[in-house]
Amino acid sequence: MESQKSYPSIETVCLAVIATAVSTYMIYWLRPVLVPFVVALFVVSGITPLLETLEKRLGVNRLIAAAITFLLGLAMMVVLGLCLWLSVVQMADKGDAYRNRVNELIVSIEKQIELTFAKPNWAEIEETGSEANSERLPNQTSVHIEKPKGRPIGQSLENLQQTVDEFLRNGLARLSSELFNLATTSVVVLIYVFFLLLGSADVHRTSAPIHRINTQVRSYLSLKTIISIITGGVFGITLWLFGVPMSLTFGVLAFLLNYIPNVGPIVATLLPIPFILLHPDGTFGWMFAAIGTTSAIQILSGNLIEPKLMGKSSDLHPVVILFALMFWGMMWGITGMFLATPITAGIKIALESFQATKPISSMLAGRWGDT
C-alpha cells in the first residue's frame, strides 16, 4: 500500500503530460497577447518601489502616481527613440564611405588572387627569348597572369559586394521598421503597466509564494538592470571614443542583450565588429584596439562584476538557464529569451511551494541531493 501511495498512477502521469502539452501550445498560440502582458508584469514588479516612493514623498494617490510613472516611461521611450534614430541617420550619411571601403577591399582581394594564380606563359617566354636573347638578363622570365577559369572566387566576391550594397540600401530601412514595431509594442506594454499600477498595493502580499516570487524577481531585475546600464553605457562610450558609427545604438543593444545570460553579451560584442573592420579610416592597430577593448568590457562584466554582485539571485543551475533560453526563445522569440530567467525563477519558486513538486524545484536549482 505504501509503495502504491508513493508513486502517481498511470492516469495521473498521462493527464500531467497532456496538460503540459496543451499548456505549452496555448502559451505559443497566445504569444501576441501574453508577451506584452508578461513584460508589463515584470516592469511593474521593478518600478513598484518608485510608485510607492511617489505616494509617500509627494502625498498623492495611486492614480496620480501611476500617471506620473507612465509619463516618465513614455518620455524615456521618446528620448531613446530619438537617440536611436539619430544613430540610424548617422549611419545613412556614412553609407557611401562604407560602400567604397568594401569595393576597395574586394578589388584588393581580387588582385591578390590573380597574383596567387599567376602562371608563366612558356610559349611567350621562348618566342621572346629567341628574338631578344642578347638583351635579356640570364634569370629574367616573362610572366603572364591568367585568371582562374570560371573565376569561382571572383564571382563569390562579386556576390559579396552585391550583398553589402543591398544591406546598405535596405538594411537601414528594415532597421527603422523594426524600431517602429518595437516602439508600438512598447506603447502597448506601457498601457498594461498603467492599468496594473492602478491595482492595490497589497496584491503581491496576498500569499507567501507570490510575495517570494515578486521579491526574488524584483531583486534579480534590479541588479541586472544596474549592471546592464553600466555595461551598455561603457560599451557605447568606448565605441564613440573610437569613432565607430551607431555607437549609441550598439550601447543600447548591449544594455538590452545583457539581460540574455551567456548568449547576449557575445552577440553584443559581435554586432559592431563589421563596422569596425570596414571603417573607411581604420588601421590594423585601431581595429585591434577597438575590438579588444569592447570584448574586455563584456568579459569583465560577465565574468567578474556580475557574479560578485548578483551571486545566486536567480537560484537556477546554469544548464537550466541555457535550456530556459532555448525553450522560451522557441516559444516567444527574442522577447522570450529576455524573459527566460525571471520566468523560470518564478516557476521554480511556485514549484517549491508544493510538497509534491519540491524535488523538481530542487533539480532546477541544481541541488540533486535534495530530490
N, C-alpha and C positions, 0 to 999 in steps of 0.2 A: 504493500500500500504506500509506503514512504517513497519508494522509487517511482511509483506512478504519479505521486503528487509533485515530485521534484522536477519532472520534465513535462513540457506542454504537449498536448495531444496533437495528432496529425492535422486535425481540423483547425486548431488554433494556429499552427505554423502556416498552413495554406492560406488562411484568412489574412494573416500578417503579411505574407508575400503579396497577395492580391491587393491589399490595402496600400502597401508600399508602391507597387507598380502604378496603381490608379492615381495615387497622390503625386508621384513623380510626373506622370503625364499631365495632370492638371496644373502643376507648377509650371511646366513648359508651355502649355497651351494658353495659360492666363498671364504670361510674362508681360504683355503690353500694359496690363493693369497692375500687376503685382510689383514690377520693378520700381516704378516711381513711388509707390506706396511704401515699400520696404526701405528705399533710400530715405524717404521722409521720416520714417520711424527712427532710423539711426541719426539723422540730423537733429531731430527733436531730442533724442537722448543726449546728444552732445551739447546742445545750446540751452537746455532747461536751466542749468545754473545761471546763465546770463539772464534768462527770463525772470527767475526768482530774485536776482540782484536788482533788476529794474523795478520790480514790485516793491522791494523793501527800501531801496535808496530813494526812489522818486515818489513812492507812495501812491502809485497808480494801480488801477485794477488790471485784471489779466487781459482784457480785450485791448486796452491801450498798449500794454507791454508787448503783447503778441503783434500788434500793428507796427510798433517801433522795430521789433526784431525782424519782421517781414520786410520793412522798408530798408533796413540796414543790409539784409541779404540781397535785396534787389539792387541796391546801389553798388554792392561789391560785384555782382554779376555784370552790371553795366560797365564798371571800370575795367574789370578783367576782359570783357568782350572787346572794348576799345583798344586795350593794350595788345590783345591777340591780333586784331585787325590791322593795327599799325605794323606789327611784325610781318604779316602777310604782304602788306603794301611794300615794305622794305625789301622783301624777297622778290617781289614782282619787279621792282626797279633794278635789281641786280641779276635778273633772269638772263639778259643778253650776255653779261660778263661771264656767267657760268656756262652758257651755251658755247661761247668762244673758247673757254678753257677746255671743255670737253672735246671740241673739234681739234684743238692743238694736241691734246693727249692722244687722240685717235690717229692723227697724222704722224706723230712721233712713233707710236707703236707700229704702224704700218711700215715706216722706214726701217725700223729695227728688224721687222720680219723679213723685209726684202733683202736686207744685208745678210740675215741669217741663212736665207735660201739662195744666196748668190752662187752661181756655178760658172766655172771657167769655160768659155767658148773656144774649144781647141781648134776648130776649123779656122776661126778668125785669127787665132794665135799663129798657126802655121802659115797662113796666107800673108799676114803682116810680117812675120819673121822672114819669109823668103824675099819679100820686096825691100825691106829695110833692115836687113840683118846687121849691117855695119853700124847703124845708128842706134841700135837698141842696147841697153845695158844687159850684162850676162844673165842676171836673175829677174829681169823685168818681164812681166806677163800681162796680157790683156784679159780683163775680166768683164764678162757680160752678165748683167744681173737679170735673172729670169724670175718672174713671179711664179709662185706655186700654181700649178694648173688647177683651175676651178676656183682658186682663192677662197678656200673654205674659211680661213681665219679672217681674211679681209671682209668677207661677207658678214661674218659674225660681228665684226667691228662696226660695219655699216648699220646692222640691225640695232646694235647698242646705241649708236648715235641717234637713230630714229626714235628709240625708246626714250632716251633722255630728252630729246626735243618734245616728244609727246607729253612727257611728265611736266616739263617746264610750261607747256601751253595749257594743259588741262589739270595738272596737279593742284595748282593754286585755286582753280575754280571748285574742284572737288573738296579741297580743304575748307574753303569758305562755306560750301554747302553743309559739310559735317559740323562746322562750328555753329551754323544756324540751327541745325537739328538739335545739337547739344543745348543751345540756348532755349529752344522750345521745350525740351524735356525738363530743363531746369526750372522753367516757369511753372510747369505742372507740379514739380516737386515742391516748389515754394508754396503753391496753393494748398497742397496736402499739409505742409508744415504749419501753415497759418491755422488751419482748422484743428489740427492735432494739438497745437499750443493752447487753443481755447478750452481744452478739456480740463478736468480737475487736476490740481497739482498733486493729489494723493493717489492718482490712478496706479502709479507704479509701485505703491506700497500695499496694495490690496492683498498680495500673497507673497510669501517669502521667496519662492522660486523666481517670480517676476522681478522682485526687488534685487535679487542676486544677479539675474541676467542684466538688468539695467545698470547696476553698479559696475560689473565687470566689463560690459561693452563700453560704458562711458569712460572707464579708466583706460581701456585699450585705445579707443578712438582719440582721447585727449593726448596721450603720449605719442601716438602715431602721427597725429596732426602737427604737433610741435616739431617732431623730428623731420617730418616731410617738408614743413615750411623752411626749416633751416637748410635742409639738403637742397631743395629746389631753389632757394634764394642764392646760396653759394654757387650752385651749378650754373644758374643763369648769369650771375655776375661774372663768373670766370669766363664763360663763353663771350660775354660782352667785352671784357677786357682784351680777349684775343681777337676781337673784331669779327666774330662769326655772326652771320645774319640770322635773324629769327631767334636770337639768344633768349628773349623774354618768353617766347613760345616754348622753347626747349626747357626753360626753367619751370614753367607751369606744368609741362608734361612730366618732368622729373618729380615735381611735387605730387601729382596725381598717381603716377606709376609706382611711387614709393609705398602706396597702400597695398600693392600686389606683392606678397612676400616672394623673395628669391628671384622670380622672373622679372618683375617690374624694374628694379634697378639696372638689370642687364640691358633691357630694351631701351631704357632712358639713356644709357651710355652709348648704345649703338646708333641711336637716331641722328645725332649731329655729325657723325663721322663722315658721311658722304659730302656734307657741306664743307667740312674741314679739308678733306682730300682734294676737293675740286675748287678750293678757294683761288680766285684769279691771281692773288699776290702771295700765295702761300709758298713757303720754302720747306725743305725737309725738316729742318730743326724746329720750325714753327709748328708744323703738323705734329711732330713727335711730342712737343711740349704741350700742345692743346689736348691731344688725345690722352697723354699720360696724366695730366692734371685732372681732367674730368673723370677719368677712371679711378684715380686715387680718392677723389671726393666720395664716389659711390662705395668704394671698398671700405673706407674709414667709417662711413655712415652705417653700412650694413653689417660690418663685422666687429666694430669697436664701440661706436656710440649707441646704436640701437640695442644690442644685447645688454649693455650695462644699465641703460635707462628703463627698458621695458621688462627685462627679466623674463618671467613666465606669466605675463599679464593675460595671455590668451589661454594658457594651460592646455595646449594642444601639442601632440607629438609632431615633429617636422614632417614625417611621412603622411600623417593625417592632413596636414596643411596642404601638401602637394596634391593629395587626392582630392581635397576640397576645391582647390584651384581648378583642377581638370573637370570635376563634376559640375560646379556652378558656372564655369566658363562654357561648358557644353549646353547648360540649361538656359543661361541668361546672357551669354556673350561676355564682352569685356566688362560690363557692369557687374555680372556675376562674379568675376574674378576679384573685383574691388571688394565685394561684399562677402567673399567666401569665408574669410577668417572670423569676422564677427558673427555671421550666421551660424557657423559650425560651433563656435564657442557658446552661443546661446542654446543650441541643440544639446550640447554636452551638459550644460547646467540643468536643462529640463529633464534629461535622462537620469541625471544624478538624484533627482527629487523622488524617484520611484524605486522601490526596492528591487523590482523585477528587472529594471534596466540599468541598475548601478554598474554591473560588470561591463556593459557597453560603454558607459561613461568613462570607466577606468581605462579601457582599451584606447579610447580617443585621446586620453591624457598620456598614454604610454606606460601606465602602471599595470604591467601584465600580471604581476603577482597578486593583484587585488581581485582578479577575475576568478 
